[in-house]
Amino acid sequence: MVGAFACLLAGCAAYGPNPPASAASGPLVQNCGVIQTGTPSRFVCNGKVYTSYQLAKLREDEAKRSAALR
C-alpha cells in the first residue's frame, strides 16, 4: 500500500511545477482523428469537430495562459 502511494506521488512530482504538454486542457491534434484533409484540415477530438486553425488557436491560448501564470 505504501509502495503504491509512493509511486503515485513520484509520477506527479517528476514533472515539477510545469506539467507536460499532454496535460493541456484543450485537445491536441496528436490525439484526434483526421476527418478531412485540405485547407483547413478537420479533426474530431472527444466527439467535437475542429479545424486546424481552431486547434492552433486553442494551443496558443493555453500557452499564453501558462506563461502568464509563471
SVG drawing of the C-alpha trace seen along z (x, -y; Angstrom):
<svg xmlns="http://www.w3.org/2000/svg" viewBox="-19 -37 30 39">
<polyline fill="none" stroke="black" stroke-width="0.4" points="0.0,0.0 2.8,-2.4 4.7,-1.5 1.7,-2.2 1.2,-5.6 4.9,-6.4 4.7,-5.5 1.6,-7.7 3.3,-10.7 6.6,-10.2 4.7,-10.1 3.3,-13.6 6.4,-15.0 8.6,-14.0 7.2,-16.8 7.8,-19.7 5.6,-22.8 5.1,-22.7 3.1,-19.7 3.9,-18.2 2.1,-19.4 -0.2,-16.3 -1.7,-17.7 -3.1,-20.7 -6.7,-21.4 -7.5,-21.6 -7.4,-18.8 -4.1,-18.0 -4.0,-17.2 -2.0,-14.1 -4.9,-12.7 -7.5,-13.5 -8.7,-11.7 -8.4,-13.3 -11.8,-13.5 -10.9,-15.8 -7.6,-16.9 -7.3,-20.2 -7.3,-23.8 -8.2,-23.8 -7.9,-20.2 -10.6,-19.0 -10.2,-16.8 -12.5,-15.1 -11.5,-15.2 -13.6,-13.9 -16.7,-14.0 -16.2,-17.6 -15.0,-18.7 -12.2,-21.3 -10.3,-22.9 -6.5,-23.0 -6.9,-26.8 -9.1,-26.2 -6.7,-23.7 -3.8,-26.0 -5.7,-28.9 -6.6,-26.7 -2.9,-25.6 -1.7,-29.3 -4.2,-30.5 -3.2,-27.7 0.5,-28.7 -0.4,-32.3 -2.3,-31.3 0.6,-29.1 3.1,-31.9 1.0,-34.4 1.0,-32.1 4.8,-31.9"/>
</svg>
